[in-house]
Amino acid sequence: MRYPAVSGQFYPNDPSELEAILESCFRGIEIKPDERILGAVVPHAGYIYSGKVAASVFAKLPAVSTYIITCPNHHGAGSLVAASRDTWSTPFGKVRVDREIVDALPRRIIDIDETAHRYEHSAEVQIPFLQYLFEDFMILPISIGIRDEETAMEVGMEIKYAIDATGRDAVILASSDFTHYAPDKVARINDHYAIEPILKLDVSTFYRRIYERRITACGVDPIGAMLTATRALGAEEGELVMYATSGDVSGDYTSVVGYAGIIIR
């Protein structure tokens, strides 16, 4: 069992309090699933900061059998590219990993390593959003602890292969925040510069722009893997649903973190 690592920190550990904060995140957002969606970019900060942006994406997701969550490995523990087979628990209950998809992964680059996920928050914080909206689903968390375009593309193609091999109806979520600790105006300019090629599913330009401006997004490779997989599965375009910074909540615009909610279809 993969027990919660950041409940009580990034989100409440009491189920009723968790439900209340999720209700506030979705307040004013129309829940309107789009069956064309194959992937998305969602932030992973504390719900008070990025929950509204995350909700803007989750409100559009279709109900599918499996949500694959590509995420960074902030702690550097375990394998550099690692899938989880454990059942995951949150204050809302347990969620099974789709072991059929796990077993279908070619495993050329993706290892099975629970250590990489034990303390990592970036996949965990997405699960209560899914539990809030959907009743019967599975997950597949895959963490990536390396910054390399070729690696990300290999991960994406392994995911695509496993989806094809199992015939699963799946959505791939890339968990990422964008600029970290820059003035609000700088963060917004740089983040939109990086977001533009995401909307065109242009992985190489996305990486080039990240390096060109040294943009401190933490989920570059999860995004690259998601874009590679969804493009191979037939996606054609992206849409920026919502963008915000931590300054919009804290009122401090001198040093912010950027959050983008993006859907891919």
Order of alpha helices (4+ residues) and beta strands (2+ residues): alpha-beta-alpha-beta-beta-beta-beta-alpha-beta-alpha-alpha-beta-alpha-beta-beta-alpha-alpha-alpha-beta-alpha-beta
